[in-house]
């Protein structure tokens, strides 16, 4: 079982109609934190049982002494989280889960993200940039208002392409063409995705056709987040056999060619 930590909230700001950004002092966490891992955050105040369950959040930025999370307010848990102010303390369980991997010798990677899944990829972009790897990204959202994490990615990416529903540019066929052009022109070594099952299926097909490595961070619903409740079970194929696995324990990051997308 992972340890829990009470971390001091440094800031908690609303960035747009739906998205919030929270930073916490993580200097008390000794364990190394990797992109793709998640923390199970208790949004209830001490002594309260509402909301009862923790909420899993992947890290948006991993700094030397602080952690940043980007989250969307869409239920009682995240609504409660938005009420925290600087100086408050919040309880986290983690870091948990399997992180993204970057093979030795990788020079260029491509990210494909949608919605709040872009936040998960931002931490990977930060790590890759710090390792001298060139990062390219295709970011999809309903509107430009939902592309706030894209601003952070500009710090780490050589090129960022935006597609949105409001501009009618986020269709699979258009994204496929953009991805193939980037892979061909820049000779991409590996690709990563998060935030959309539709785009994950697209990337799965592309990496098979282009024979490059790929990983996906799944966003399955988690109740306990520690392998007890089986709410986050997904199917993977290994050695031509389908296995059901818990994404909180064996994921949330998987080789994308293993995942069975329903």
Secondary structure by P-SEA (a helix, b strand, c coil): cbbbbbccccccccccccbbbbbbbcccccccccccccccccccccccccccbbbbbccccccccbbbbbbbcccaaaaaaaaccccbbbbbcccccccccccccccbbbbbbcccaaaaaaaaaaaaaaacbbbbbbbbccccccccccccccccccbbbbbccccccccaaaaaaaaaaaaaaacccbbbbcccaaaaaaaaaaaaaacccccccccccccccccccccbbbbbbcccbbbbbbcccccccccccccccc
